Amino acid sequence: MSNLKLSCQEANHVCDKNQYKEASFWEKVKLNIHLIYCKACRKYSMRNGKLSKVIQSSKVEVLDTTAKDKMKTAFEKELAKHQ
């Protein structure tokens, strides 16, 4: 039975791995057993799941590195003018 026990820290790590589909079958089993008796980790797991869903459903667009570099250069030029 001790093989099936996880500490809260281990459970949170497995929860994070599970979020990215990297947890093994046995890690998932151990996590679910831990979640049965640990309210704090259940709460962490639920919040982690909600966060994952929000991030996956978001339509966030990011700048590519070229655009970021151009913006940084322009900002530094303008900043130098005012110093």
PyMOL commands that set and color helices and strands:
alter all, ss='L'
color gray80, all
select helices_A, chain A and resi 2-4+8-19+25-37+39-57+65-81
alter helices_A, ss='H'
color red, helices_A
deselect
rebuild
show_as cartoon
